[in-house]
Amino acid sequence: MDKALYIAMAGAKHNMLSQTAHANNLANVNTDGFKADFAQARSMPVYYGDGSPTRAYALTENPGTDFSQGALVETGRNLDVAINNQGFIAVQGNDGTEAYSRAGSMNVDSVGILRTSNGLPVLGNGGFITIPPHEKVEIGLDGTISIIPAGQAVDQVAVIDRIKLVNPDTDLLKKNEDGLHRFADPNGPQIAEADANVRVTPGFVEASNVNAVGEMISMLELSRQYEMQVKLMQSAKQNSEASAKLLQMN
């Protein structure tokens, strides 16, 4: 009986873990630049010392992230950009490390630092991008930031910096809990080089690539699987109680 109980228990546990991944995807369906996470489960034999395994558990894994491009949404803002095809915007995470994002909605704070919509500094050729007082600011297709300085004529355009756009191998990246992408191997490279081939579309942002309908269907399927596992555990309990009664009668 305990074989069925262990299998059902492990299945129910990892159904819940898988639901967590799909729920996080669904919660970020309106988050600019968000990339959906994959989730899968596989059987894992359990070994106790020598010999063959007599139990098998389910194991939920995150095999990676869906890096397909989301839809481009026009905003008309000069500080909004959407990356065309592959590539990332380099930002500084809250932990002080360089990280990579596809969220291209940006603002200038009170001291002139260019930040993403969630407050992370955007990196340029030499660190933080600082934009001086200006009449107008524009971002070019290659990430170059140009301004008309405050009090100057419209023909007095000055180039102040270029957004660091990178295109590392996505197989080497891992999404962290803050939603930013970093290199997964701590012993490998930690900073990507700027890539001049990455292009952006000004006045647009990239929407989340989450398929809301697909995520809802997955959550319903996982919920039904969880209910099935619970029923199996109840059946194992009932069978165990019936067996105990038969032993008592004997």
Contacts in CASP RR format, 6 or more apart in sequence:
PFRMAT RR
TARGET T0000
AUTHOR 0000-0000-0000
METHOD contacts of the structure
MODEL  1
MDKALYIAMAGAKHNMLSQTAHANNLANVNTDGFKADFAQARSMPVYYGD
GSPTRAYALTENPGTDFSQGALVETGRNLDVAINNQGFIAVQGNDGTEAY
SRAGSMNVDSVGILRTSNGLPVLGNGGFITIPPHEKVEIGLDGTISIIPA
GQAVDQVAVIDRIKLVNPDTDLLKKNEDGLHRFADPNGPQIAEADANVRV
TPGFVEASNVNAVGEMISMLELSRQYEMQVKLMQSAKQNSEASAKLLQMN
1 236 0 8 1.000
1 239 0 8 1.000
1 240 0 8 1.000
1 243 0 8 1.000
2 236 0 8 1.000
3 54 0 8 1.000
3 55 0 8 1.000
4 232 0 8 1.000
4 235 0 8 1.000
4 236 0 8 1.000
5 233 0 8 1.000
5 236 0 8 1.000
5 237 0 8 1.000
6 55 0 8 1.000
6 57 0 8 1.000
7 55 0 8 1.000
7 56 0 8 1.000
7 57 0 8 1.000
7 58 0 8 1.000
7 232 0 8 1.000
8 229 0 8 1.000
8 230 0 8 1.000
8 232 0 8 1.000
8 233 0 8 1.000
8 236 0 8 1.000
9 229 0 8 1.000
9 233 0 8 1.000
10 56 0 8 1.000
10 57 0 8 1.000
10 58 0 8 1.000
11 41 0 8 1.000
11 57 0 8 1.000
11 58 0 8 1.000
11 225 0 8 1.000
11 229 0 8 1.000
12 226 0 8 1.000
12 229 0 8 1.000
12 230 0 8 1.000
12 233 0 8 1.000
13 58 0 8 1.000
14 41 0 8 1.000
14 58 0 8 1.000
14 59 0 8 1.000
14 60 0 8 1.000
15 222 0 8 1.000
15 223 0 8 1.000
15 225 0 8 1.000
15 226 0 8 1.000
15 229 0 8 1.000
16 226 0 8 1.000
17 60 0 8 1.000
18 39 0 8 1.000
18 41 0 8 1.000
18 60 0 8 1.000
18 222 0 8 1.000
19 219 0 8 1.000
19 222 0 8 1.000
19 223 0 8 1.000
19 226 0 8 1.000
21 37 0 8 1.000
21 38 0 8 1.000
21 39 0 8 1.000
21 60 0 8 1.000
21 62 0 8 1.000
22 39 0 8 1.000
22 215 0 8 1.000
22 218 0 8 1.000
22 219 0 8 1.000
22 222 0 8 1.000
23 219 0 8 1.000
24 37 0 8 1.000
25 36 0 8 1.000
25 37 0 8 1.000
25 210 0 8 1.000
25 215 0 8 1.000
26 210 0 8 1.000
26 212 0 8 1.000
26 215 0 8 1.000
26 216 0 8 1.000
26 219 0 8 1.000
28 34 0 8 1.000
28 208 0 8 1.000
28 210 0 8 1.000
29 208 0 8 1.000
29 210 0 8 1.000
29 212 0 8 1.000
29 215 0 8 1.000
30 207 0 8 1.000
30 208 0 8 1.000
31 103 0 8 1.000
31 208 0 8 1.000
32 73 0 8 1.000
32 102 0 8 1.000
32 103 0 8 1.000
32 104 0 8 1.000
32 105 0 8 1.000
32 117 0 8 1.000
32 205 0 8 1.000
32 206 0 8 1.000
32 207 0 8 1.000
32 208 0 8 1.000
33 70 0 8 1.000
33 101 0 8 1.000
33 102 0 8 1.000
33 103 0 8 1.000
33 104 0 8 1.000
33 205 0 8 1.000
33 206 0 8 1.000
33 207 0 8 1.000
33 208 0 8 1.000
33 209 0 8 1.000
34 102 0 8 1.000
34 103 0 8 1.000
34 179 0 8 1.000
34 208 0 8 1.000
34 209 0 8 1.000
34 210 0 8 1.000
35 65 0 8 1.000
35 66 0 8 1.000
35 67 0 8 1.000
35 68 0 8 1.000
35 102 0 8 1.000
35 175 0 8 1.000
35 208 0 8 1.000
35 209 0 8 1.000
36 65 0 8 1.000
36 66 0 8 1.000
36 208 0 8 1.000
36 209 0 8 1.000
36 210 0 8 1.000
36 211 0 8 1.000
36 215 0 8 1.000
37 62 0 8 1.000
37 64 0 8 1.000
37 65 0 8 1.000
37 66 0 8 1.000
37 175 0 8 1.000
38 62 0 8 1.000
38 63 0 8 1.000
38 64 0 8 1.000
38 65 0 8 1.000
38 66 0 8 1.000
39 60 0 8 1.000
39 61 0 8 1.000
39 62 0 8 1.000
39 63 0 8 1.000
40 60 0 8 1.000
40 61 0 8 1.000
40 63 0 8 1.000
41 58 0 8 1.000
41 59 0 8 1.000
41 60 0 8 1.000
41 61 0 8 1.000
42 58 0 8 1.000
42 59 0 8 1.000
42 61 0 8 1.000
43 56 0 8 1.000
43 57 0 8 1.000
43 58 0 8 1.000
43 59 0 8 1.000
44 56 0 8 1.000
44 57 0 8 1.000
44 58 0 8 1.000
44 59 0 8 1.000
45 53 0 8 1.000
45 55 0 8 1.000
45 56 0 8 1.000
46 53 0 8 1.000
46 54 0 8 1.000
46 55 0 8 1.000
46 56 0 8 1.000
46 57 0 8 1.000
47 53 0 8 1.000
48 54 0 8 1.000
64 175 0 8 1.000
65 170 0 8 1.000
65 173 0 8 1.000
65 175 0 8 1.000
65 181 0 8 1.000
66 209 0 8 1.000
67 86 0 8 1.000
67 170 0 8 1.000
68 209 0 8 1.000
69 85 0 8 1.000
69 206 0 8 1.000
69 209 0 8 1.000
70 206 0 8 1.000
70 207 0 8 1.000
70 208 0 8 1.000
70 209 0 8 1.000
71 206 0 8 1.000
71 207 0 8 1.000
72 82 0 8 1.000
72 201 0 8 1.000
72 204 0 8 1.000
72 205 0 8 1.000
72 206 0 8 1.000
72 207 0 8 1.000
73 82 0 8 1.000
73 204 0 8 1.000
73 205 0 8 1.000
73 206 0 8 1.000
73 207 0 8 1.000
74 203 0 8 1.000
74 204 0 8 1.000
75 105 0 8 1.000
75 203 0 8 1.000
75 204 0 8 1.000
75 205 0 8 1.000
76 203 0 8 1.000
76 204 0 8 1.000
77 105 0 8 1.000
77 203 0 8 1.000
78 136 0 8 1.000
78 137 0 8 1.000
78 138 0 8 1.000
78 139 0 8 1.000
78 202 0 8 1.000
78 203 0 8 1.000
79 105 0 8 1.000
79 106 0 8 1.000
79 107 0 8 1.000
79 108 0 8 1.000
79 114 0 8 1.000
79 137 0 8 1.000
79 139 0 8 1.000
80 104 0 8 1.000
80 105 0 8 1.000
80 106 0 8 1.000
80 202 0 8 1.000
80 203 0 8 1.000
80 204 0 8 1.000
80 205 0 8 1.000
81 89 0 8 1.000
81 104 0 8 1.000
81 106 0 8 1.000
81 139 0 8 1.000
81 143 0 8 1.000
81 163 0 8 1.000
81 200 0 8 1.000
81 201 0 8 1.000
81 202 0 8 1.000
81 203 0 8 1.000
81 204 0 8 1.000
81 205 0 8 1.000
82 104 0 8 1.000
82 200 0 8 1.000
82 201 0 8 1.000
82 203 0 8 1.000
82 204 0 8 1.000
82 205 0 8 1.000
82 206 0 8 1.000
83 89 0 8 1.000
83 102 0 8 1.000
83 104 0 8 1.000
83 165 0 8 1.000
83 198 0 8 1.000
83 199 0 8 1.000
83 200 0 8 1.000
83 201 0 8 1.000
83 206 0 8 1.000
84 198 0 8 1.000
84 199 0 8 1.000
84 200 0 8 1.000
84 201 0 8 1.000
85 199 0 8 1.000
86 167 0 8 1.000
86 170 0 8 1.000
86 198 0 8 1.000
87 100 0 8 1.000
87 102 0 8 1.000
87 165 0 8 1.000
87 166 0 8 1.000
87 167 0 8 1.000
87 195 0 8 1.000
87 198 0 8 1.000
88 100 0 8 1.000
88 101 0 8 1.000
88 102 0 8 1.000
88 165 0 8 1.000
88 166 0 8 1.000
88 167 0 8 1.000
88 168 0 8 1.000
88 181 0 8 1.000
88 192 0 8 1.000
89 100 0 8 1.000
89 101 0 8 1.000
89 102 0 8 1.000
89 103 0 8 1.000
89 104 0 8 1.000
89 116 0 8 1.000
89 122 0 8 1.000
89 163 0 8 1.000
89 164 0 8 1.000
89 165 0 8 1.000
90 98 0 8 1.000
90 99 0 8 1.000
90 100 0 8 1.000
90 122 0 8 1.000
90 123 0 8 1.000
90 124 0 8 1.000
90 163 0 8 1.000
90 164 0 8 1.000
90 165 0 8 1.000
90 166 0 8 1.000
90 192 0 8 1.000
90 194 0 8 1.000
91 98 0 8 1.000
91 99 0 8 1.000
91 100 0 8 1.000
91 101 0 8 1.000
91 116 0 8 1.000
91 120 0 8 1.000
91 121 0 8 1.000
91 122 0 8 1.000
91 123 0 8 1.000
91 180 0 8 1.000
92 98 0 8 1.000
92 99 0 8 1.000
92 120 0 8 1.000
92 121 0 8 1.000
92 123 0 8 1.000
92 128 0 8 1.000
93 99 0 8 1.000
93 120 0 8 1.000
93 178 0 8 1.000
93 180 0 8 1.000
94 120 0 8 1.000
94 178 0 8 1.000
97 182 0 8 1.000
97 190 0 8 1.000
98 123 0 8 1.000
98 182 0 8 1.000
98 190 0 8 1.000
98 191 0 8 1.000
98 192 0 8 1.000
99 120 0 8 1.000
99 176 0 8 1.000
99 178 0 8 1.000
99 180 0 8 1.000
99 181 0 8 1.000
99 182 0 8 1.000
100 166 0 8 1.000
100 168 0 8 1.000
100 173 0 8 1.000
100 180 0 8 1.000
100 181 0 8 1.000
100 182 0 8 1.000
100 192 0 8 1.000
101 116 0 8 1.000
101 120 0 8 1.000
101 179 0 8 1.000
101 180 0 8 1.000
101 181 0 8 1.000
102 206 0 8 1.000
103 116 0 8 1.000
103 117 0 8 1.000
103 118 0 8 1.000
103 205 0 8 1.000
103 206 0 8 1.000
104 116 0 8 1.000
104 117 0 8 1.000
104 205 0 8 1.000
104 206 0 8 1.000
105 116 0 8 1.000
105 117 0 8 1.000
105 205 0 8 1.000
106 114 0 8 1.000
106 115 0 8 1.000
106 116 0 8 1.000
106 117 0 8 1.000
106 122 0 8 1.000
107 114 0 8 1.000
107 115 0 8 1.000
107 117 0 8 1.000
107 119 0 8 1.000
108 114 0 8 1.000
108 115 0 8 1.000
108 131 0 8 1.000
108 137 0 8 1.000
109 115 0 8 1.000
109 119 0 8 1.000
111 130 0 8 1.000
112 130 0 8 1.000
112 131 0 8 1.000
112 132 0 8 1.000
113 121 0 8 1.000
113 128 0 8 1.000
113 129 0 8 1.000
113 130 0 8 1.000
113 131 0 8 1.000
114 121 0 8 1.000
114 122 0 8 1.000
114 128 0 8 1.000
114 129 0 8 1.000
114 130 0 8 1.000
114 131 0 8 1.000
114 145 0 8 1.000
115 121 0 8 1.000
115 122 0 8 1.000
116 122 0 8 1.000
120 180 0 8 1.000
121 128 0 8 1.000
121 129 0 8 1.000
122 128 0 8 1.000
122 129 0 8 1.000
122 163 0 8 1.000
122 164 0 8 1.000
123 129 0 8 1.000
123 163 0 8 1.000
123 164 0 8 1.000
124 161 0 8 1.000
124 162 0 8 1.000
124 163 0 8 1.000
124 164 0 8 1.000
125 161 0 8 1.000
125 162 0 8 1.000
125 164 0 8 1.000
125 194 0 8 1.000
126 161 0 8 1.000
127 164 0 8 1.000
129 145 0 8 1.000
129 160 0 8 1.000
129 161 0 8 1.000
129 163 0 8 1.000
130 160 0 8 1.000
130 161 0 8 1.000
131 137 0 8 1.000
131 145 0 8 1.000
131 147 0 8 1.000
131 160 0 8 1.000
132 147 0 8 1.000
132 149 0 8 1.000
132 150 0 8 1.000
132 160 0 8 1.000
133 149 0 8 1.000
133 150 0 8 1.000
134 147 0 8 1.000
134 148 0 8 1.000
134 149 0 8 1.000
134 150 0 8 1.000
135 147 0 8 1.000
135 148 0 8 1.000
135 149 0 8 1.000
135 150 0 8 1.000
135 151 0 8 1.000
135 152 0 8 1.000
135 154 0 8 1.000
136 147 0 8 1.000
136 148 0 8 1.000
136 154 0 8 1.000
137 145 0 8 1.000
137 146 0 8 1.000
137 147 0 8 1.000
137 148 0 8 1.000
138 145 0 8 1.000
138 146 0 8 1.000
138 147 0 8 1.000
138 202 0 8 1.000
139 145 0 8 1.000
139 146 0 8 1.000
139 163 0 8 1.000
139 200 0 8 1.000
139 202 0 8 1.000
140 146 0 8 1.000
140 200 0 8 1.000
140 202 0 8 1.000
141 199 0 8 1.000
141 200 0 8 1.000
141 201 0 8 1.000
141 202 0 8 1.000
142 162 0 8 1.000
142 165 0 8 1.000
142 196 0 8 1.000
142 198 0 8 1.000
142 199 0 8 1.000
142 200 0 8 1.000
143 162 0 8 1.000
143 163 0 8 1.000
143 165 0 8 1.000
143 200 0 8 1.000
144 159 0 8 1.000
144 161 0 8 1.000
144 162 0 8 1.000
144 163 0 8 1.000
145 159 0 8 1.000
145 160 0 8 1.000
145 161 0 8 1.000
145 162 0 8 1.000
145 163 0 8 1.000
146 157 0 8 1.000
146 158 0 8 1.000
146 159 0 8 1.000
146 160 0 8 1.000
147 157 0 8 1.000
147 158 0 8 1.000
147 160 0 8 1.000
148 154 0 8 1.000
148 156 0 8 1.000
148 157 0 8 1.000
148 158 0 8 1.000
149 156 0 8 1.000
149 158 0 8 1.000
163 200 0 8 1.000
164 194 0 8 1.000
165 194 0 8 1.000
165 195 0 8 1.000
165 198 0 8 1.000
165 200 0 8 1.000
166 192 0 8 1.000
166 193 0 8 1.000
166 194 0 8 1.000
166 195 0 8 1.000
166 198 0 8 1.000
167 192 0 8 1.000
167 195 0 8 1.000
167 197 0 8 1.000
167 198 0 8 1.000
168 183 0 8 1.000
168 192 0 8 1.000
172 183 0 8 1.000
172 184 0 8 1.000
172 185 0 8 1.000
172 189 0 8 1.000
173 181 0 8 1.000
173 182 0 8 1.000
173 183 0 8 1.000
173 184 0 8 1.000
174 181 0 8 1.000
174 182 0 8 1.000
174 183 0 8 1.000
174 184 0 8 1.000
175 181 0 8 1.000
176 182 0 8 1.000
182 190 0 8 1.000
183 189 0 8 1.000
183 190 0 8 1.000
183 192 0 8 1.000
END
